[in-house]
Amino acid sequence: MQCSDRAGFIVNALLFPYLNNAIAMASANYASIEDIDTAMKLGCGYPMGPFELLDVVGLDVSLAIINTLYREFREPGFAPQAQLEHLVTAGFVGRKVGRGFRKY
């Protein structure tokens, strides 16, 4: 397998826009966090929904990756969602601190 030297390589360049879009959907009240997670697990067979995965990876780490992708590609859709930035600023960075998109 080969990939050119670009931000995100293959996996993160696909994964983090997906995660960012899930945050946008929840922020726009398209569906609840729980319903989005359930839909992706049942509908796509993913072991975790996007919000479960964000909380495991860490919202601070996710924000850093999304910012890197945005700086590299300058795609408007890659801009980090405000809700993610707010949670990180508040210190709610995921499972490692007991709170992210969910409380643990």
Phi and psi restraints in degrees (value plus and minus 20) as a CYANA .aco file:
   2 GLN   PHI    -150.7  -110.7
   2 GLN   PSI     130.7   170.7
   3 CYS   PHI    -169.6  -129.6
   3 CYS   PSI     118.0   158.0
   4 SER   PHI     -88.0   -48.0
   4 SER   PSI     138.5   178.5
   5 ASP   PHI     -97.8   -57.8
   5 ASP   PSI      72.5   112.5
   6 ARG   PHI    -157.1  -117.1
   6 ARG   PSI     139.7   179.7
   7 ALA   PHI     -76.4   -36.4
   7 ALA   PSI     111.8   151.8
   8 GLY   PHI      62.9   102.9
   8 GLY   PSI     -32.8     7.2
   9 PHE   PHI      27.8    67.8
   9 PHE   PSI    -146.6  -106.6
  10 ILE   PHI    -118.5   -78.5
  10 ILE   PSI     -76.8   -36.8
  11 VAL   PHI     -84.0   -44.0
  11 VAL   PSI     -73.5   -33.5
  12 ASN   PHI     -87.9   -47.9
  12 ASN   PSI     -50.4   -10.4
  13 ALA   PHI     -87.6   -47.6
  13 ALA   PSI     -46.0    -6.0
  14 LEU   PHI    -110.9   -70.9
  14 LEU   PSI     -61.3   -21.3
  15 LEU   PHI     -90.8   -50.8
  15 LEU   PSI     -67.2   -27.2
  16 PHE   PHI     -94.4   -54.4
  16 PHE   PSI     -51.4   -11.4
  17 PRO   PHI     -83.1   -43.1
  17 PRO   PSI     -56.3   -16.3
  18 TYR   PHI     -80.3   -40.3
  18 TYR   PSI     -67.1   -27.1
  19 LEU   PHI     -84.0   -44.0
  19 LEU   PSI     -61.9   -21.9
  20 ASN   PHI     -83.0   -43.0
  20 ASN   PSI     -59.8   -19.8
  21 ASN   PHI     -85.9   -45.9
  21 ASN   PSI     -55.3   -15.3
  22 ALA   PHI     -82.9   -42.9
  22 ALA   PSI     -60.7   -20.7
  23 ILE   PHI     -83.1   -43.1
  23 ILE   PSI     -62.3   -22.3
  24 ALA   PHI     -81.0   -41.0
  24 ALA   PSI     -61.4   -21.4
  25 MET   PHI     -81.8   -41.8
  25 MET   PSI     -66.7   -26.7
  26 ALA   PHI     -85.6   -45.6
  26 ALA   PSI     -60.5   -20.5
  27 SER   PHI     -83.9   -43.9
  27 SER   PSI     -51.4   -11.4
  28 ALA   PHI    -108.5   -68.5
  28 ALA   PSI     -11.0    29.0
  29 ASN   PHI      38.0    78.0
  29 ASN   PSI      11.0    51.0
  30 TYR   PHI     -85.5   -45.5
  30 TYR   PSI     -62.4   -22.4
  31 ALA   PHI    -182.3  -142.3
  31 ALA   PSI     143.3   183.3
  32 SER   PHI     -95.9   -55.9
  32 SER   PSI     142.2   182.2
  33 ILE   PHI     -76.3   -36.3
  33 ILE   PSI     -64.9   -24.9
  34 GLU   PHI     -83.9   -43.9
  34 GLU   PSI     -62.4   -22.4
  35 ASP   PHI     -88.5   -48.5
  35 ASP   PSI     -56.8   -16.8
  36 ILE   PHI     -85.8   -45.8
  36 ILE   PSI     -65.1   -25.1
  37 ASP   PHI     -79.7   -39.7
  37 ASP   PSI     -66.7   -26.7
  38 THR   PHI     -83.4   -43.4
  38 THR   PSI     -62.9   -22.9
  39 ALA   PHI     -80.3   -40.3
  39 ALA   PSI     -61.8   -21.8
  40 MET   PHI     -93.1   -53.1
  40 MET   PSI     -51.8   -11.8
  41 LYS   PHI     -92.6   -52.6
  41 LYS   PSI     -66.3   -26.3
  42 LEU   PHI     -99.3   -59.3
  42 LEU   PSI     -61.8   -21.8
  43 GLY   PHI     -98.6   -58.6
  43 GLY   PSI     -52.3   -12.3
  44 CYS   PHI    -133.5   -93.5
  44 CYS   PSI     -28.2    11.8
  45 GLY   PHI      54.8    94.8
  45 GLY   PSI      -1.0    39.0
  46 TYR   PHI     -92.6   -52.6
  46 TYR   PSI     124.1   164.1
  47 PRO   PHI     -89.9   -49.9
  47 PRO   PSI     -44.4    -4.4
  48 MET   PHI    -157.5  -117.5
  48 MET   PSI     127.7   167.7
  49 GLY   PHI     -97.2   -57.2
  49 GLY   PSI     150.1   190.1
  50 PRO   PHI     -81.8   -41.8
  50 PRO   PSI     -56.0   -16.0
  51 PHE   PHI     -96.4   -56.4
  51 PHE   PSI     -54.7   -14.7
  52 GLU   PHI     -81.5   -41.5
  52 GLU   PSI     -64.7   -24.7
  53 LEU   PHI     -86.0   -46.0
  53 LEU   PSI     -63.0   -23.0
  54 LEU   PHI     -77.4   -37.4
  54 LEU   PSI     -64.2   -24.2
  55 ASP   PHI     -86.4   -46.4
  55 ASP   PSI     -52.7   -12.7
  56 VAL   PHI     -93.6   -53.6
  56 VAL   PSI     -66.4   -26.4
  57 VAL   PHI     -84.1   -44.1
  57 VAL   PSI     -58.3   -18.3
  58 GLY   PHI      88.7   128.7
  58 GLY   PSI     107.4   147.4
  59 LEU   PHI     -87.1   -47.1
  59 LEU   PSI     -51.9   -11.9
  60 ASP   PHI     -87.3   -47.3
  60 ASP   PSI     -62.8   -22.8
  61 VAL   PHI     -86.4   -46.4
  61 VAL   PSI     -63.5   -23.5
  62 SER   PHI     -81.4   -41.4
  62 SER   PSI     -63.8   -23.8
  63 LEU   PHI     -82.1   -42.1
  63 LEU   PSI     -61.5   -21.5
  64 ALA   PHI     -82.1   -42.1
  64 ALA   PSI     -61.6   -21.6
  65 ILE   PHI     -87.5   -47.5
  65 ILE   PSI     -64.7   -24.7
  66 ILE   PHI     -82.3   -42.3
  66 ILE   PSI     -61.2   -21.2
  67 ASN   PHI     -82.0   -42.0
  67 ASN   PSI     -60.7   -20.7
  68 THR   PHI     -83.1   -43.1
  68 THR   PSI     -64.9   -24.9
  69 LEU   PHI     -82.7   -42.7
  69 LEU   PSI     -60.5   -20.5
  70 TYR   PHI     -84.6   -44.6
  70 TYR   PSI     -64.2   -24.2
  71 ARG   PHI     -83.2   -43.2
  71 ARG   PSI     -58.0   -18.0
  72 GLU   PHI     -90.9   -50.9
  72 GLU   PSI     -67.4   -27.4
  73 PHE   PHI    -122.4   -82.4
  73 PHE   PSI     -38.0     2.0
  74 ARG   PHI      32.2    72.2
  74 ARG   PSI      12.7    52.7
  75 GLU   PHI    -104.6   -64.6
  75 GLU   PSI     107.0   147.0
  76 PRO   PHI     -74.5   -34.5
  76 PRO   PSI     -56.3   -16.3
  77 GLY   PHI     -89.3   -49.3
  77 GLY   PSI     -33.4     6.6
  78 PHE   PHI    -107.6   -67.6
  78 PHE   PSI     -28.8    11.2
  79 ALA   PHI     -81.1   -41.1
  79 ALA   PSI     114.3   154.3
  80 PRO   PHI     -82.7   -42.7
  80 PRO   PSI     121.3   161.3
  81 GLN   PHI     -90.8   -50.8
  81 GLN   PSI     122.3   162.3
  82 ALA   PHI     -78.3   -38.3
  82 ALA   PSI     -58.7   -18.7
  83 GLN   PHI     -81.5   -41.5
  83 GLN   PSI     -58.7   -18.7
  84 LEU   PHI     -84.0   -44.0
  84 LEU   PSI     -65.7   -25.7
  85 GLU   PHI     -82.0   -42.0
  85 GLU   PSI     -60.5   -20.5
  86 HIS   PHI     -84.6   -44.6
  86 HIS   PSI     -63.9   -23.9
  87 LEU   PHI     -83.3   -43.3
  87 LEU   PSI     -62.4   -22.4
  88 VAL   PHI     -84.6   -44.6
  88 VAL   PSI     -64.1   -24.1
  89 THR   PHI     -80.3   -40.3
  89 THR   PSI     -55.9   -15.9
  90 ALA   PHI     -97.8   -57.8
  90 ALA   PSI     -26.9    13.1
  91 GLY   PHI      68.9   108.9
  91 GLY   PSI     -14.5    25.5
  92 PHE   PHI    -109.9   -69.9
  92 PHE   PSI      65.9   105.9
  93 VAL   PHI    -127.4   -87.4
  93 VAL   PSI      -6.9    33.1
  94 GLY   PHI      99.9   139.9
  94 GLY   PSI    -182.1  -142.1
  95 ARG   PHI     -76.6   -36.6
  95 ARG   PSI     -54.3   -14.3
  96 LYS   PHI     -82.5   -42.5
  96 LYS   PSI     -40.5    -0.5
  97 VAL   PHI    -137.4   -97.4
  97 VAL   PSI     -18.3    21.7
  98 GLY   PHI      69.8   109.8
  98 GLY   PSI     -18.5    21.5
  99 ARG   PHI    -177.9  -137.9
  99 ARG   PSI     113.7   153.7
 100 GLY   PHI    -167.3  -127.3
 100 GLY   PSI    -135.3   -95.3
 101 PHE   PHI     -94.2   -54.2
 101 PHE   PSI     -41.1    -1.1
 102 ARG   PHI    -149.3  -109.3
 102 ARG   PSI     144.6   184.6
 103 LYS   PHI    -115.3   -75.3
 103 LYS   PSI     120.7   160.7
